[in-house]
Amino acid sequence: MSEASIPVDLFNPGHVFACLGFLEAADVLLGDAEGGFDWSDSASVLFQLKATGEVDPFETVLAYLAAAQPAAYAPKGFLEPATEQADDDEDSGEDVDTEGDVSALMQAEVFPAKSGDSTSLPVFLQCSGRPNIAVSHWADGSSRDTFKLYAGNRSAKKITRAMLTGARGKPNGQTGGGIKARGISQLWADQRDELIKSPFLLTPMGGSFNFDARGAWTAIDAGYSPNTQKHQVASSPVVQVLAAIGLEHARPCEFGVRQVRYAAWGEMLPPILARPALSGRDGASLRKTFKFELALSGKNKIATFSQLEHTS
């Protein structure tokens, strides 16, 4: 078994969701994964992760994400729209356009939702020679809340691809668009050692899944629009992707209108116990429970920083 730890901010919901994502991904890629939070030093909270093998499990997951590509899938008979429009009417902070979705959709006999929607089709992460990892909580057709925060015409695949491989500007004449926002693959190439030690690095980004509270663009709410000003918002693509993976089999608890509760667990747990622990309902004897509000920006919901509610 190998074991490592990373610094986290428990007051950032995206950090906690992403830690569960690290645990889920490590279990798929390595097996026998367990993870938990260590807040014995209040000035430096850590998330500890162990899994089968001799390589740092955080490094294994990050290397996978740096090489992965997203592939959307749809129910049998689904017809994909001919074009996918840019999300120009939403305050997403995105002034770049990622490559068009030109690959054929996979069509599945079993689909998580009652029907397919072009903006929220579920995604598989694919990496040659490695298992696929599902990213599809926004298409959950069960009784659980989907906890879908992003809105507009951007597809889940398009956002995922931008988080993994970066986003490019629109082509100018004969020149292809340059990188406007770095994804995990660029961070892996440029800052690999730093990324392994502290994966939730900030970088200017465009539209995202809205999980990282540091990228909440409604903090001032004084009529400022990142889109209008052509400004990007600093956030972490690692948080955005891994939080989505973490919510594949778990949800925080929405106890009121845009009021959300989640918990961090203070012991090493496998994924099957960490999932209910995240909701604060069960799974761990040591826990810290937090609550936060989902802010609104246009049709988007935005995770904000939380407050400590209870420690047990």
Secondary structure, DSSP 8 states (H G I E B T S, - for coil): -EEEEEE--TTSHHHHHHHHHHHHHHHHHTSS-EEEEE-SSTTS-EEEEEESSSS-HHHHHHHHHHH-EEEEEEETT----S-----TTS------------S--EEESS-SSSS--TTS--EEEE-TTS--EEE-GGG--SSS-------SS--HHHHHHHHHH-EE---BTTB---EEE--HHHHHHHSHHHHHHS----EEE-S--S--GGG-TTSS-SS--HHHHT--EEE-HHHHHHHHHHTTS---EEEETTEEEEEEESS-B-HHHHHHHHTTSSS-SSEEEEEEEEEEETTEEEE---EEEEE-
